[in-house]
Amino acid sequence: MAVEKIPSEDIFDQATANLLVKAGLGLSIGVVASALLFKRRMWPVTFFTGAGVGAAYADAQRIFDSVNTLGLPVKNANTQPKDSA
């Protein structure tokens, strides 16, 4: 018997993988920029890693709260149909 994955686990896995990839890319870009351009200072590494984490956080918000996705109509659940009586 196979264990079924809950769809929210897939979303969490996607957000976590996205975080690892973007933070890793930011870290590597920061190391290269620090070594080549900024005389081996620490701030480029911190800046680019933070930018990668921020981009991953924005993507995670979009993944978890798909109501705020551009192009989708927002439906108001509080509106009541008018009675024609």
PDB file of N, CA, C and O in Angstrom, chain B, residues numbered from 101:
ATOM      1  N   MET B 101       0.844  -1.178   0.000  1.00  0.00           N
ATOM      2  CA  MET B 101       0.000   0.000   0.000  1.00  0.00           C
ATOM      3  C   MET B 101       0.893   1.246   0.000  1.00  0.00           C
ATOM      4  O   MET B 101       1.729   1.416   0.887  1.00  0.00           O
ATOM      5  N   ALA B 102       0.716   2.083  -0.966  1.00  0.00           N
ATOM      6  CA  ALA B 102       1.507   3.303  -1.091  1.00  0.00           C
ATOM      7  C   ALA B 102       0.898   4.417  -0.252  1.00  0.00           C
ATOM      8  O   ALA B 102      -0.321   4.527  -0.124  1.00  0.00           O
ATOM      9  N   VAL B 103       1.754   5.220   0.302  1.00  0.00           N
ATOM     10  CA  VAL B 103       1.308   6.359   1.101  1.00  0.00           C
ATOM     11  C   VAL B 103       0.993   7.505   0.160  1.00  0.00           C
ATOM     12  O   VAL B 103       1.830   7.898  -0.653  1.00  0.00           O
ATOM     13  N   GLU B 104      -0.206   8.040   0.266  1.00  0.00           N
ATOM     14  CA  GLU B 104      -0.613   9.153  -0.598  1.00  0.00           C
ATOM     15  C   GLU B 104      -0.112  10.470  -0.020  1.00  0.00           C
ATOM     16  O   GLU B 104      -0.180  10.706   1.186  1.00  0.00           O
ATOM     17  N   LYS B 105       0.384  11.309  -0.895  1.00  0.00           N
ATOM     18  CA  LYS B 105       0.841  12.619  -0.458  1.00  0.00           C
ATOM     19  C   LYS B 105      -0.329  13.592  -0.476  1.00  0.00           C
ATOM     20  O   LYS B 105      -1.169  13.574  -1.375  1.00  0.00           O
ATOM     21  N   ILE B 106      -0.355  14.420   0.517  1.00  0.00           N
ATOM     22  CA  ILE B 106      -1.365  15.467   0.602  1.00  0.00           C
ATOM     23  C   ILE B 106      -0.919  16.597  -0.330  1.00  0.00           C
ATOM     24  O   ILE B 106       0.271  16.909  -0.373  1.00  0.00           O
ATOM     25  N   PRO B 107      -1.841  17.220  -1.080  1.00  0.00           N
ATOM     26  CA  PRO B 107      -1.434  18.298  -1.999  1.00  0.00           C
ATOM     27  C   PRO B 107      -0.672  19.430  -1.312  1.00  0.00           C
ATOM     28  O   PRO B 107       0.190  20.053  -1.931  1.00  0.00           O
ATOM     29  N   SER B 108      -0.980  19.706  -0.033  1.00  0.00           N
ATOM     30  CA  SER B 108      -0.258  20.770   0.653  1.00  0.00           C
ATOM     31  C   SER B 108       1.203  20.391   0.870  1.00  0.00           C
ATOM     32  O   SER B 108       2.061  21.270   0.945  1.00  0.00           O
ATOM     33  N   GLU B 109       1.502  19.081   0.974  1.00  0.00           N
ATOM     34  CA  GLU B 109       2.889  18.657   1.102  1.00  0.00           C
ATOM     35  C   GLU B 109       3.646  18.929  -0.194  1.00  0.00           C
ATOM     36  O   GLU B 109       4.815  19.312  -0.163  1.00  0.00           O
ATOM     37  N   ASP B 110       2.985  18.732  -1.326  1.00  0.00           N
ATOM     38  CA  ASP B 110       3.621  19.037  -2.604  1.00  0.00           C
ATOM     39  C   ASP B 110       3.926  20.526  -2.715  1.00  0.00           C
ATOM     40  O   ASP B 110       4.982  20.915  -3.213  1.00  0.00           O
ATOM     41  N   ILE B 111       3.010  21.345  -2.255  1.00  0.00           N
ATOM     42  CA  ILE B 111       3.212  22.793  -2.302  1.00  0.00           C
ATOM     43  C   ILE B 111       4.353  23.189  -1.382  1.00  0.00           C
ATOM     44  O   ILE B 111       5.190  24.013  -1.750  1.00  0.00           O
ATOM     45  N   PHE B 112       4.396  22.608  -0.184  1.00  0.00           N
ATOM     46  CA  PHE B 112       5.472  22.910   0.756  1.00  0.00           C
ATOM     47  C   PHE B 112       6.817  22.456   0.203  1.00  0.00           C
ATOM     48  O   PHE B 112       7.818  23.159   0.343  1.00  0.00           O
ATOM     49  N   ASP B 113       6.841  21.275  -0.431  1.00  0.00           N
ATOM     50  CA  ASP B 113       8.075  20.789  -1.043  1.00  0.00           C
ATOM     51  C   ASP B 113       8.541  21.721  -2.159  1.00  0.00           C
ATOM     52  O   ASP B 113       9.735  21.983  -2.298  1.00  0.00           O
ATOM     53  N   GLN B 114       7.593  22.218  -2.953  1.00  0.00           N
ATOM     54  CA  GLN B 114       7.936  23.131  -4.032  1.00  0.00           C
ATOM     55  C   GLN B 114       8.500  24.439  -3.481  1.00  0.00           C
ATOM     56  O   GLN B 114       9.479  24.966  -4.009  1.00  0.00           O
ATOM     57  N   ALA B 115       7.887  24.960  -2.424  1.00  0.00           N
ATOM     58  CA  ALA B 115       8.363  26.208  -1.837  1.00  0.00           C
ATOM     59  C   ALA B 115       9.741  26.024  -1.202  1.00  0.00           C
ATOM     60  O   ALA B 115      10.589  26.911  -1.297  1.00  0.00           O
ATOM     61  N   THR B 116       9.967  24.888  -0.560  1.00  0.00           N
ATOM     62  CA  THR B 116      11.262  24.628   0.061  1.00  0.00           C
ATOM     63  C   THR B 116      12.361  24.465  -0.992  1.00  0.00           C
ATOM     64  O   THR B 116      13.458  25.002  -0.839  1.00  0.00           O
ATOM     65  N   ALA B 117      12.061  23.729  -2.049  1.00  0.00           N
ATOM     66  CA  ALA B 117      13.039  23.569  -3.124  1.00  0.00           C
ATOM     67  C   ALA B 117      13.348  24.908  -3.781  1.00  0.00           C
ATOM     68  O   ALA B 117      14.496  25.188  -4.125  1.00  0.00           O
ATOM     69  N   ASN B 118      12.325  25.728  -3.953  1.00  0.00           N
ATOM     70  CA  ASN B 118      12.503  27.053  -4.527  1.00  0.00           C
ATOM     71  C   ASN B 118      13.416  27.906  -3.637  1.00  0.00           C
ATOM     72  O   ASN B 118      14.280  28.628  -4.133  1.00  0.00           O
ATOM     73  N   LEU B 119      13.212  27.812  -2.312  1.00  0.00           N
ATOM     74  CA  LEU B 119      14.044  28.558  -1.368  1.00  0.00           C
ATOM     75  C   LEU B 119      15.501  28.117  -1.463  1.00  0.00           C
ATOM     76  O   LEU B 119      16.403  28.953  -1.504  1.00  0.00           O
ATOM     77  N   LEU B 120      15.731  26.811  -1.497  1.00  0.00           N
ATOM     78  CA  LEU B 120      17.104  26.308  -1.554  1.00  0.00           C
ATOM     79  C   LEU B 120      17.810  26.712  -2.843  1.00  0.00           C
ATOM     80  O   LEU B 120      18.982  27.086  -2.826  1.00  0.00           O
ATOM     81  N   VAL B 121      17.096  26.634  -3.951  1.00  0.00           N
ATOM     82  CA  VAL B 121      17.709  26.986  -5.237  1.00  0.00           C
ATOM     83  C   VAL B 121      18.020  28.476  -5.302  1.00  0.00           C
ATOM     84  O   VAL B 121      19.127  28.860  -5.680  1.00  0.00           O
ATOM     85  N   LYS B 122      17.062  29.316  -4.939  1.00  0.00           N
ATOM     86  CA  LYS B 122      17.274  30.758  -5.070  1.00  0.00           C
ATOM     87  C   LYS B 122      18.281  31.282  -4.058  1.00  0.00           C
ATOM     88  O   LYS B 122      19.068  32.172  -4.378  1.00  0.00           O
ATOM     89  N   ALA B 123      18.269  30.738  -2.822  1.00  0.00           N
ATOM     90  CA  ALA B 123      19.268  31.157  -1.842  1.00  0.00           C
ATOM     91  C   ALA B 123      20.657  30.680  -2.268  1.00  0.00           C
ATOM     92  O   ALA B 123      21.642  31.395  -2.081  1.00  0.00           O
ATOM     93  N   GLY B 124      20.738  29.489  -2.834  1.00  0.00           N
ATOM     94  CA  GLY B 124      22.024  28.989  -3.315  1.00  0.00           C
ATOM     95  C   GLY B 124      22.570  29.798  -4.471  1.00  0.00           C
ATOM     96  O   GLY B 124      23.766  30.085  -4.529  1.00  0.00           O
ATOM     97  N   LEU B 125      21.690  30.169  -5.393  1.00  0.00           N
ATOM     98  CA  LEU B 125      22.122  31.017  -6.507  1.00  0.00           C
ATOM     99  C   LEU B 125      22.574  32.387  -6.016  1.00  0.00           C
ATOM    100  O   LEU B 125      23.574  32.928  -6.488  1.00  0.00           O
ATOM    101  N   GLY B 126      21.827  32.943  -5.063  1.00  0.00           N
ATOM    102  CA  GLY B 126      22.221  34.234  -4.497  1.00  0.00           C
ATOM    103  C   GLY B 126      23.549  34.155  -3.777  1.00  0.00           C
ATOM    104  O   GLY B 126      24.374  35.063  -3.875  1.00  0.00           O
ATOM    105  N   LEU B 127      23.757  33.053  -3.042  1.00  0.00           N
ATOM    106  CA  LEU B 127      25.027  32.862  -2.350  1.00  0.00           C
ATOM    107  C   LEU B 127      26.187  32.765  -3.335  1.00  0.00           C
ATOM    108  O   LEU B 127      27.236  33.377  -3.133  1.00  0.00           O
ATOM    109  N   SER B 128      25.991  31.999  -4.392  1.00  0.00           N
ATOM    110  CA  SER B 128      27.080  31.843  -5.363  1.00  0.00           C
ATOM    111  C   SER B 128      27.352  33.134  -6.117  1.00  0.00           C
ATOM    112  O   SER B 128      28.512  33.460  -6.368  1.00  0.00           O
ATOM    113  N   ILE B 129      26.325  33.869  -6.479  1.00  0.00           N
ATOM    114  CA  ILE B 129      26.528  35.163  -7.144  1.00  0.00           C
ATOM    115  C   ILE B 129      27.229  36.133  -6.196  1.00  0.00           C
ATOM    116  O   ILE B 129      28.097  36.898  -6.617  1.00  0.00           O
ATOM    117  N   GLY B 130      26.854  36.103  -4.922  1.00  0.00           N
ATOM    118  CA  GLY B 130      27.499  36.963  -3.938  1.00  0.00           C
ATOM    119  C   GLY B 130      28.964  36.644  -3.736  1.00  0.00           C
ATOM    120  O   GLY B 130      29.786  37.550  -3.596  1.00  0.00           O
ATOM    121  N   VAL B 131      29.304  35.346  -3.721  1.00  0.00           N
ATOM    122  CA  VAL B 131      30.708  34.956  -3.564  1.00  0.00           C
ATOM    123  C   VAL B 131      31.522  35.413  -4.764  1.00  0.00           C
ATOM    124  O   VAL B 131      32.618  35.950  -4.606  1.00  0.00           O
ATOM    125  N   VAL B 132      30.994  35.204  -5.952  1.00  0.00           N
ATOM    126  CA  VAL B 132      31.713  35.625  -7.161  1.00  0.00           C
ATOM    127  C   VAL B 132      31.857  37.146  -7.203  1.00  0.00           C
ATOM    128  O   VAL B 132      32.934  37.655  -7.514  1.00  0.00           O
ATOM    129  N   ALA B 133      30.794  37.868  -6.897  1.00  0.00           N
ATOM    130  CA  ALA B 133      30.861  39.326  -6.905  1.00  0.00           C
ATOM    131  C   ALA B 133      31.827  39.828  -5.841  1.00  0.00           C
ATOM    132  O   ALA B 133      32.565  40.786  -6.070  1.00  0.00           O
ATOM    133  N   SER B 134      31.824  39.185  -4.684  1.00  0.00           N
ATOM    134  CA  SER B 134      32.725  39.591  -3.614  1.00  0.00           C
ATOM    135  C   SER B 134      34.178  39.362  -3.997  1.00  0.00           C
ATOM    136  O   SER B 134      35.036  40.201  -3.721  1.00  0.00           O
ATOM    137  N   ALA B 135      34.455  38.230  -4.630  1.00  0.00           N
ATOM    138  CA  ALA B 135      35.834  37.910  -4.991  1.00  0.00           C
ATOM    139  C   ALA B 135      36.336  38.769  -6.144  1.00  0.00           C
ATOM    140  O   ALA B 135      37.500  39.170  -6.157  1.00  0.00           O
ATOM    141  N   LEU B 136      35.464  39.057  -7.116  1.00  0.00           N
ATOM    142  CA  LEU B 136      35.918  39.760  -8.311  1.00  0.00           C
ATOM    143  C   LEU B 136      35.811  41.279  -8.230  1.00  0.00           C
ATOM    144  O   LEU B 136      36.667  41.994  -8.751  1.00  0.00           O
ATOM    145  N   LEU B 137      34.773  41.765  -7.586  1.00  0.00           N
ATOM    146  CA  LEU B 137      34.492  43.200  -7.667  1.00  0.00           C
ATOM    147  C   LEU B 137      34.706  43.980  -6.369  1.00  0.00           C
ATOM    148  O   LEU B 137      35.055  45.160  -6.415  1.00  0.00           O
ATOM    149  N   PHE B 138      34.504  43.349  -5.221  1.00  0.00           N
ATOM    150  CA  PHE B 138      34.413  44.115  -3.978  1.00  0.00           C
ATOM    151  C   PHE B 138      35.498  43.770  -2.962  1.00  0.00           C
ATOM    152  O   PHE B 138      35.272  43.904  -1.760  1.00  0.00           O
ATOM    153  N   LYS B 139      36.654  43.334  -3.412  1.00  0.00           N
ATOM    154  CA  LYS B 139      37.824  43.095  -2.554  1.00  0.00           C
ATOM    155  C   LYS B 139      37.516  42.170  -1.380  1.00  0.00           C
ATOM    156  O   LYS B 139      37.967  42.399  -0.258  1.00  0.00           O
ATOM    157  N   ARG B 140      36.761  41.148  -1.650  1.00  0.00           N
ATOM    158  CA  ARG B 140      36.430  40.086  -0.690  1.00  0.00           C
ATOM    159  C   ARG B 140      35.753  40.610   0.576  1.00  0.00           C
ATOM    160  O   ARG B 140      36.109  40.232   1.692  1.00  0.00           O
ATOM    161  N   ARG B 141      34.797  41.465   0.381  1.00  0.00           N
ATOM    162  CA  ARG B 141      33.961  41.938   1.486  1.00  0.00           C
ATOM    163  C   ARG B 141      32.817  40.952   1.713  1.00  0.00           C
ATOM    164  O   ARG B 141      32.522  40.124   0.852  1.00  0.00           O
ATOM    165  N   MET B 142      32.185  41.045   2.860  1.00  0.00           N
ATOM    166  CA  MET B 142      31.114  40.111   3.193  1.00  0.00           C
ATOM    167  C   MET B 142      29.745  40.602   2.719  1.00  0.00           C
ATOM    168  O   MET B 142      28.852  39.782   2.506  1.00  0.00           O
ATOM    169  N   TRP B 143      29.555  41.888   2.551  1.00  0.00           N
ATOM    170  CA  TRP B 143      28.220  42.401   2.272  1.00  0.00           C
ATOM    171  C   TRP B 143      27.631  41.928   0.941  1.00  0.00           C
ATOM    172  O   TRP B 143      26.415  41.744   0.885  1.00  0.00           O
ATOM    173  N   PRO B 144      28.400  41.715  -0.136  1.00  0.00           N
ATOM    174  CA  PRO B 144      27.758  41.211  -1.358  1.00  0.00           C
ATOM    175  C   PRO B 144      27.173  39.808  -1.180  1.00  0.00           C
ATOM    176  O   PRO B 144      26.123  39.489  -1.738  1.00  0.00           O
ATOM    177  N   VAL B 145      27.861  38.975  -0.398  1.00  0.00           N
ATOM    178  CA  VAL B 145      27.352  37.624  -0.137  1.00  0.00           C
ATOM    179  C   VAL B 145      26.037  37.712   0.621  1.00  0.00           C
ATOM    180  O   VAL B 145      25.068  37.035   0.276  1.00  0.00           O
ATOM    181  N   THR B 146      26.005  38.543   1.649  1.00  0.00           N
ATOM    182  CA  THR B 146      24.786  38.709   2.440  1.00  0.00           C
ATOM    183  C   THR B 146      23.669  39.315   1.609  1.00  0.00           C
ATOM    184  O   THR B 146      22.522  38.875   1.693  1.00  0.00           O
ATOM    185  N   PHE B 147      23.994  40.315   0.812  1.00  0.00           N
ATOM    186  CA  PHE B 147      22.977  40.986   0.008  1.00  0.00           C
ATOM    187  C   PHE B 147      22.334  40.046  -1.004  1.00  0.00           C
ATOM    188  O   PHE B 147      21.109  39.972  -1.088  1.00  0.00           O
ATOM    189  N   PHE B 148      23.147  39.330  -1.768  1.00  0.00           N
ATOM    190  CA  PHE B 148      22.601  38.465  -2.810  1.00  0.00           C
ATOM    191  C   PHE B 148      21.903  37.236  -2.238  1.00  0.00           C
ATOM    192  O   PHE B 148      20.934  36.751  -2.822  1.00  0.00           O
ATOM    193  N   THR B 149      22.381  36.727  -1.102  1.00  0.00           N
ATOM    194  CA  THR B 149      21.677  35.617  -0.454  1.00  0.00           C
ATOM    195  C   THR B 149      20.313  36.095   0.049  1.00  0.00           C
ATOM    196  O   THR B 149      19.313  35.391  -0.092  1.00  0.00           O
ATOM    197  N   GLY B 150      20.280  37.278   0.628  1.00  0.00           N
ATOM    198  CA  GLY B 150      19.008  37.842   1.083  1.00  0.00           C
ATOM    199  C   GLY B 150      18.057  38.120  -0.066  1.00  0.00           C
ATOM    200  O   GLY B 150      16.848  37.934   0.068  1.00  0.00           O
ATOM    201  N   ALA B 151      18.590  38.559  -1.184  1.00  0.00           N
ATOM    202  CA  ALA B 151      17.744  38.793  -2.360  1.00  0.00           C
ATOM    203  C   ALA B 151      17.154  37.481  -2.864  1.00  0.00           C
ATOM    204  O   ALA B 151      15.994  37.444  -3.276  1.00  0.00           O
ATOM    205  N   GLY B 152      17.942  36.400  -2.836  1.00  0.00           N
ATOM    206  CA  GLY B 152      17.436  35.092  -3.235  1.00  0.00           C
ATOM    207  C   GLY B 152      16.364  34.583  -2.295  1.00  0.00           C
ATOM    208  O   GLY B 152      15.357  34.029  -2.736  1.00  0.00           O
ATOM    209  N   VAL B 153      16.575  34.769  -0.988  1.00  0.00           N
ATOM    210  CA  VAL B 153      15.566  34.352  -0.005  1.00  0.00           C
ATOM    211  C   VAL B 153      14.302  35.189  -0.172  1.00  0.00           C
ATOM    212  O   VAL B 153      13.195  34.661  -0.069  1.00  0.00           O
ATOM    213  N   GLY B 154      14.453  36.480  -0.427  1.00  0.00           N
ATOM    214  CA  GLY B 154      13.286  37.337  -0.630  1.00  0.00           C
ATOM    215  C   GLY B 154      12.486  36.946  -1.864  1.00  0.00           C
ATOM    216  O   GLY B 154      11.255  36.955  -1.841  1.00  0.00           O
ATOM    217  N   ALA B 155      13.177  36.606  -2.930  1.00  0.00           N
ATOM    218  CA  ALA B 155      12.486  36.160  -4.143  1.00  0.00           C
ATOM    219  C   ALA B 155      11.759  34.842  -3.897  1.00  0.00           C
ATOM    220  O   ALA B 155      10.649  34.641  -4.388  1.00  0.00           O
ATOM    221  N   ALA B 156      12.385  33.946  -3.138  1.00  0.00           N
ATOM    222  CA  ALA B 156      11.739  32.673  -2.814  1.00  0.00           C
ATOM    223  C   ALA B 156      10.526  32.895  -1.908  1.00  0.00           C
ATOM    224  O   ALA B 156       9.513  32.208  -2.038  1.00  0.00           O
ATOM    225  N   TYR B 157      10.634  33.848  -1.000  1.00  0.00           N
ATOM    226  CA  TYR B 157       9.503  34.162  -0.114  1.00  0.00           C
ATOM    227  C   TYR B 157       8.334  34.717  -0.926  1.00  0.00           C
ATOM    228  O   TYR B 157       7.185  34.350  -0.681  1.00  0.00           O
ATOM    229  N   ALA B 158       8.611  35.586  -1.877  1.00  0.00           N
ATOM    230  CA  ALA B 158       7.547  36.133  -2.719  1.00  0.00           C
ATOM    231  C   ALA B 158       6.889  35.026  -3.541  1.00  0.00           C
ATOM    232  O   ALA B 158       5.668  35.018  -3.702  1.00  0.00           O
ATOM    233  N   ASP B 159       7.684  34.096  -4.061  1.00  0.00           N
ATOM    234  CA  ASP B 159       7.113  32.972  -4.805  1.00  0.00           C
ATOM    235  C   ASP B 159       6.288  32.066  -3.907  1.00  0.00           C
ATOM    236  O   ASP B 159       5.251  31.550  -4.326  1.00  0.00           O
ATOM    237  N   ALA B 160       6.745  31.866  -2.667  1.00  0.00           N
ATOM    238  CA  ALA B 160       5.992  31.026  -1.733  1.00  0.00           C
ATOM    239  C   ALA B 160       4.647  31.670  -1.391  1.00  0.00           C
ATOM    240  O   ALA B 160       3.639  30.975  -1.268  1.00  0.00           O
ATOM    241  N   GLN B 161       4.631  32.981  -1.240  1.00  0.00           N
ATOM    242  CA  GLN B 161       3.356  33.660  -1.003  1.00  0.00           C
ATOM    243  C   GLN B 161       2.414  33.449  -2.187  1.00  0.00           C
ATOM    244  O   GLN B 161       1.220  33.215  -1.999  1.00  0.00           O
ATOM    245  N   ARG B 162       2.945  33.529  -3.390  1.00  0.00           N
ATOM    246  CA  ARG B 162       2.120  33.316  -4.576  1.00  0.00           C
ATOM    247  C   ARG B 162       1.633  31.881  -4.660  1.00  0.00           C
ATOM    248  O   ARG B 162       0.502  31.635  -5.078  1.00  0.00           O
ATOM    249  N   ILE B 163       2.475  30.927  -4.265  1.00  0.00           N
ATOM    250  CA  ILE B 163       2.100  29.514  -4.324  1.00  0.00           C
ATOM    251  C   ILE B 163       1.021  29.199  -3.291  1.00  0.00           C
ATOM    252  O   ILE B 163       0.029  28.545  -3.612  1.00  0.00           O
ATOM    253  N   PHE B 164       1.208  29.657  -2.056  1.00  0.00           N
ATOM    254  CA  PHE B 164       0.275  29.306  -0.986  1.00  0.00           C
ATOM    255  C   PHE B 164      -1.027  30.092  -1.047  1.00  0.00           C
ATOM    256  O   PHE B 164      -2.082  29.568  -0.691  1.00  0.00           O
ATOM    257  N   ASP B 165      -0.964  31.347  -1.496  1.00  0.00           N
ATOM    258  CA  ASP B 165      -2.164  32.182  -1.556  1.00  0.00           C
ATOM    259  C   ASP B 165      -2.429  32.519  -3.015  1.00  0.00           C
ATOM    260  O   ASP B 165      -2.102  33.610  -3.480  1.00  0.00           O
ATOM    261  N   SER B 166      -3.023  31.577  -3.729  1.00  0.00           N
ATOM    262  CA  SER B 166      -3.191  31.751  -5.167  1.00  0.00           C
ATOM    263  C   SER B 166      -4.303  32.741  -5.519  1.00  0.00           C
ATOM    264  O   SER B 166      -4.522  33.018  -6.699  1.00  0.00           O
ATOM    265  N   VAL B 167      -5.003  33.276  -4.526  1.00  0.00           N
ATOM    266  CA  VAL B 167      -6.035  34.273  -4.800  1.00  0.00           C
ATOM    267  C   VAL B 167      -5.396  35.554  -5.324  1.00  0.00           C
ATOM    268  O   VAL B 167      -5.996  36.264  -6.131  1.00  0.00           O
ATOM    269  N   ASN B 168      -4.199  35.845  -4.874  1.00  0.00           N
ATOM    270  CA  ASN B 168      -3.532  37.076  -5.266  1.00  0.00           C
ATOM    271  C   ASN B 168      -2.758  36.952  -6.575  1.00  0.00           C
ATOM    272  O   ASN B 168      -1.955  37.827  -6.898  1.00  0.00           O
ATOM    273  N   THR B 169      -2.983  35.893  -7.323  1.00  0.00           N
ATOM    274  CA  THR B 169      -2.300  35.711  -8.589  1.00  0.00           C
ATOM    275  C   THR B 169      -2.868  36.676  -9.624  1.00  0.00           C
ATOM    276  O   THR B 169      -4.083  36.842  -9.733  1.00  0.00           O
ATOM    277  N   LEU B 170      -1.987  37.302 -10.372  1.00  0.00           N
ATOM    278  CA  LEU B 170      -2.439  38.250 -11.381  1.00  0.00           C
ATOM    279  C   LEU B 170      -3.253  37.534 -12.455  1.00  0.00           C
ATOM    280  O   LEU B 170      -2.910  36.428 -12.873  1.00  0.00           O
ATOM    281  N   GLY B 171      -4.302  38.156 -12.884  1.00  0.00           N
ATOM    282  CA  GLY B 171      -5.110  37.614 -13.958  1.00  0.00           C
ATOM    283  C   GLY B 171      -6.294  36.784 -13.498  1.00  0.00           C
ATOM    284  O   GLY B 171      -7.143  36.421 -14.312  1.00  0.00           O
ATOM    285  N   LEU B 172      -6.370  36.477 -12.210  1.00  0.00           N
ATOM    286  CA  LEU B 172      -7.507  35.719 -11.711  1.00  0.00           C
ATOM    287  C   LEU B 172      -8.538  36.674 -11.122  1.00  0.00           C
ATOM    288  O   LEU B 172      -8.177  37.599 -10.394  1.00  0.00           O
ATOM    289  N   PRO B 173      -9.811  36.463 -11.428  1.00  0.00           N
ATOM    290  CA  PRO B 173     -10.827  37.325 -10.828  1.00  0.00           C
ATOM    291  C   PRO B 173     -10.993  37.007  -9.346  1.00  0.00           C
ATOM    292  O   PRO B 173     -10.919  35.847  -8.941  1.00  0.00           O
ATOM    293  N   VAL B 174     -11.215  38.027  -8.552  1.00  0.00           N
ATOM    294  CA  VAL B 174     -11.425  37.861  -7.118  1.00  0.00           C
ATOM    295  C   VAL B 174     -12.922  37.791  -6.871  1.00  0.00           C
ATOM    296  O   VAL B 174     -13.672  38.690  -7.251  1.00  0.00           O
ATOM    297  N   LYS B 175     -13.348  36.702  -6.223  1.00  0.00           N
ATOM    298  CA  LYS B 175     -14.762  36.526  -5.927  1.00  0.00           C
ATOM    299  C   LYS B 175     -15.004  36.893  -4.475  1.00  0.00           C
ATOM    300  O   LYS B 175     -14.312  36.404  -3.582  1.00  0.00           O
ATOM    301  N   ASN B 176     -15.976  37.744  -4.241  1.00  0.00           N
ATOM    302  CA  ASN B 176     -16.322  38.155  -2.889  1.00  0.00           C
ATOM    303  C   ASN B 176     -17.329  37.167  -2.326  1.00  0.00           C
ATOM    304  O   ASN B 176     -18.426  37.025  -2.866  1.00  0.00           O
ATOM    305  N   ALA B 177     -16.973  36.488  -1.253  1.00  0.00           N
ATOM    306  CA  ALA B 177     -17.833  35.462  -0.671  1.00  0.00           C
ATOM    307  C   ALA B 177     -18.916  36.063   0.218  1.00  0.00           C
ATOM    308  O   ALA B 177     -19.845  35.356   0.608  1.00  0.00           O
ATOM    309  N   ASN B 178     -18.821  37.338   0.546  1.00  0.00           N
ATOM    310  CA  ASN B 178     -19.770  37.954   1.476  1.00  0.00           C
ATOM    311  C   ASN B 178     -21.002  38.542   0.795  1.00  0.00           C
ATOM    312  O   ASN B 178     -21.925  38.975   1.485  1.00  0.00           O
ATOM    313  N   THR B 179     -21.044  38.571  -0.500  1.00  0.00           N
ATOM    314  CA  THR B 179     -22.189  39.163  -1.178  1.00  0.00           C
ATOM    315  C   THR B 179     -23.369  38.195  -1.155  1.00  0.00           C
ATOM    316  O   THR B 179     -23.216  37.000  -1.405  1.00  0.00           O
ATOM    317  N   GLN B 180     -24.508  38.718  -0.860  1.00  0.00           N
ATOM    318  CA  GLN B 180     -25.736  37.939  -0.791  1.00  0.00           C
ATOM    319  C   GLN B 180     -26.582  38.236  -2.033  1.00  0.00           C
ATOM    320  O   GLN B 180     -26.628  39.381  -2.483  1.00  0.00           O
ATOM    321  N   PRO B 181     -27.239  37.240  -2.583  1.00  0.00           N
ATOM    322  CA  PRO B 181     -28.123  37.513  -3.727  1.00  0.00           C
ATOM    323  C   PRO B 181     -29.331  38.344  -3.268  1.00  0.00           C
ATOM    324  O   PRO B 181     -29.874  38.142  -2.181  1.00  0.00           O
ATOM    325  N   LYS B 182     -29.725  39.273  -4.125  1.00  0.00           N
ATOM    326  CA  LYS B 182     -30.859  40.130  -3.772  1.00  0.00           C
ATOM    327  C   LYS B 182     -32.158  39.370  -3.960  1.00  0.00           C
ATOM    328  O   LYS B 182     -32.351  38.651  -4.940  1.00  0.00           O
ATOM    329  N   ASP B 183     -33.042  39.551  -2.991  1.00  0.00           N
ATOM    330  CA  ASP B 183     -34.372  38.951  -3.093  1.00  0.00           C
ATOM    331  C   ASP B 183     -35.244  39.832  -3.966  1.00  0.00           C
ATOM    332  O   ASP B 183     -35.233  41.056  -3.835  1.00  0.00           O
ATOM    333  N   SER B 184     -35.991  39.212  -4.849  1.00  0.00           N
ATOM    334  CA  SER B 184     -36.846  39.982  -5.753  1.00  0.00           C
ATOM    335  C   SER B 184     -38.294  39.991  -5.268  1.00  0.00           C
ATOM    336  O   SER B 184     -39.218  40.167  -6.062  1.00  0.00           O
ATOM    337  N   ALA B 185     -38.486  39.804  -3.987  1.00  0.00           N
ATOM    338  CA  ALA B 185     -39.840  39.743  -3.449  1.00  0.00           C
ATOM    339  C   ALA B 185     -40.384  41.064  -3.103  1.00  0.00           C
ATOM    340  O   ALA B 185     -41.520  41.162  -2.638  1.00  0.00           O
TER     341      ALA B 185
END
